[in-house]
């Protein structure tokens, strides 16, 4: 049955779907045929959705997940990244949007649980790392392949991962772009729960409902206090890395790699 309280979210459909499950609102990234990769309109929606959720008094906690069973989010859409080589207006808009998205999520004052059902890559990885609690399926993984494709790790990985696992390990995963499997994420204390793949959303809902049942002001203010660690340490790094990422879209290394990816995908 349609929920009239969700009418404010209709403008985000179908790329972002909002569903209320008891005390929790589920936000689903909905491009399953594209591995939930983030294109221009979806990126703008991800920048804007947090303000709407924050102002909605019916929202006590949020779970973010990806549609389908293939991926949480494969990160930036390859077509969009290719367009950003020559379209400087688009490039400037997306880099500014990445800053907005990072700040919106880190300042979102309600409990946020990420249900990682598959690959969480690039911006998808950053979104997962910025959540309050994270549930991963046994076969899911995190990865930030910016450097591997010729880009500065600008949309959050270089800013946030060293604070979570230490500089040496962060350099290993950011510079080499290697996958952080669910098992490794557990060893690194990056994940709250690792469960069977088909139980990811249920476990995330359970955690979100537990936080939604707690005293609201105490939860929000405590979350804000802890996120000050991130805000104070990460924002200067974010400004530098985003500026450097803007420049790296013009490099020959990136052009060669993105053209190679697109050629291989068309050949399949």
N, C-alpha and C positions, 0 to 999 in steps of 0.2 A: 504494500500500500504506500503511495507517495506520502512523504513527510513534508507538510507545508512549511515547517521551520527551515527546510533546506533550500527554499526558493532563492536565497541570496547567492547560492553556488551554481545556479543554472548557467550563468555566463561562462563558467570554466569548463563545462562539458563540451565535447566528450573527452578532451585531453586530460582533464583532471576530474575524477569522479569523487563525490563526497557522499558517504553513507553513514547514518547514525546507527550504532549498535549499542543499545542500552545507554550507558553513560559515556560512551566513547564515539568520537567521529573518526571514520576511516577515510583517509585521503589516498586515492589510488592513481598512480601515474599510468595513463591508459594509451599507450602506443605498442601493444604487444607484438604486432607484426614487425615492428622496427626495434625489438628488444627494449622498448620503452626509452629509446634515445631521445634526447632533449633538443628539439628544433626551436626556431625563433618564437612561435606563438606559445609553445609550452614553457619556454624559459620565462617569458613575460608573465605567464600565469603563476609560475612558481615564485616569482618575485612578489606578486600581489596577494596571493592566497592567505599569507600569514596575517596580514592586517585584518582581513575579513574574519578569519578564525579567532583572532584576538578580541575583536569587538563583539563577537557573537556570545551572548551570555549563556547560551545553551551548551557551549563547548566547555567541557571540564578536562578532557584529555584527547590527544590525537595520536592515531597510528598511521604511519606512512608505509605504503607497500607498492609493488609494481603489478600490473595486470598480467595474467598468464603465468606460466611456469618456467619461462625461459630466462628472465632477468628481472632484477629490481630496477635497474636502469643502466644502459650501456654507455652512458655519458653523452657527450656532445654528438649530435647528428652529423654524419660525415659530409652530407651535402651542405649543411650550414657552415661547417669548418672550411670547406673548400671555397664557399662564397666569401668568407672573411679574408681570403688572401687579397682580393682586389677591391672589395666593397668596404672602403674605410669607414663609411658611416655605420654600416652594420657592425663592423669590428668594434668601433668605439661604443656603440650601443650595447653590445653583448658584454664587453669588459666592464662597463659601468653597471650593467645588470647583475653581473657576477658579484660585484661589491655589495649591491643592494640585497641580493639573495642571502649572502653570508650574514650580513647584519640583521636582516629580518629573522633568520632562523636562530641566531645566537641570542637575539633579544626577545624571542617569542616566550611569553611568560607562563604558558600552560604546559603541563607534562607532554612530552613528545617521545614516542616510542617508534623505532624503525624496525620493520619486519622485512629483513633481507632475504628474498626468495629468488636466489640465483645470483648473477653477476651484479655487483655494485661498482661501477667503473667511473673514473673521472669525477664529474660533478655529482653523480650518483653516490660515489664513495664519500665525497665531502658531506653530502646531506646525511648519510648514515652516521658519520663520525661526529656530526654536530648534534645528534639526537641525545636525549637524556639517557635512554636505555636502548639497547639494540639486541634483537633476536636474529640469529642466522640459522638457515638450514644447513644440514650436514654437508651438502654439496655446493653451497654458495661460497662466494669469495669477494674480497675487496681488492681494488687495484687502481693505481693512479698512473696511467701510461703517458702523461704529458711529455716527459723528457724523451721517451722512446719514439714519439712521433715528431719530435723537433720543436716542442713548445715548452716554455717556462711553466712550471707547475703553479699556475696563477690563481685558480679559483678556490683555493683553500687547503690543498694537500700540504704544501710547504709551510703554511701558517699553523695548521692544527696538529698534524701527526707528530712532530717532535715533542709537543706538550703531552701527548698521550702515551708514547712508548719510548721516549728518549731520542737524542739526536742521532746516535750511531745507527740504530735500527731504522729510524725514519729515513735517513739518507739511503740505506740499502733499498728500501721499498719505493722511495720516490725517484731516486736516480736510475735504478735498474728497471723500475716499472713492474716488478714481480708481483704475482698474486699473493694475497694474504688469505689463505684458506680459513675455513671456519675453525679448524683445529688449531692453527697457528694463532688466529685472533684470540682464541680462548687462552692460549699460553701467554700472550702479550697483554692480557686484561683489556682487550678492545671490545669485547662483546659481553652482554649480560647473560645470555642463554644461547646454547647451541642445541637444536632439537631436530627431529626428523623433518624432512623437507615439507611434508604435508601438514605439519603441525605449527609452522612458523607463525601464521596469522593468529591462530588460537592462543598461542603463548604470549604474543605481543598484546593481544586484547586483554588477557588476564592481568598482565603487568600494568597496562594502562588503566584498567578498571580499579586496580588496587590504589593507584595514585589519585584517581578521580574521587575515590571515597574518603581521602584524607582532607583535613581542614584546608580550605582553598588558599587562604592568605599565607598560611605557613608554608605550603608547598611552593607557591609562586615566589615568595620572597627568598626562600632558601635556594631555589633553583637560580634566581637572579644573582644571589651572592656567590654561588659557585661558578657561574658563568663569567663573573668578573675576572676570574683567572684567565679565561680564554680571551676575553675582550681586550684586556690590558696588554697581554703578551702577543696577541695574534694580529691586531689591526695594522700595526706598522709594517709587519712582514707582508700582509695582504696587499697594502698599497704598493710596495716595491714589486712584488711578484706579478701583480696585475699589469703594472706599467711595462715590465719586462716581457710579459706574455703578449701584450699588444705588439711589441716590436718583433717578437719571434714569428708572428704570422707572415712576416715579409722575408724570412730567410729561405735560402735555397733548400736547406735540409728539410724544412717543413713542407715546402711545395713538392719536393720529390717524394716524400713519404706519403702525403695525403693523396697525391695522384696515383701512386702505386696501390694504395688501399682501394681506391675507387676502381681502378682498372681490374684488380683481382676480383672485386665483388661483381663487376659486370660480366666477367668471364665465367662465373659459376652457373 
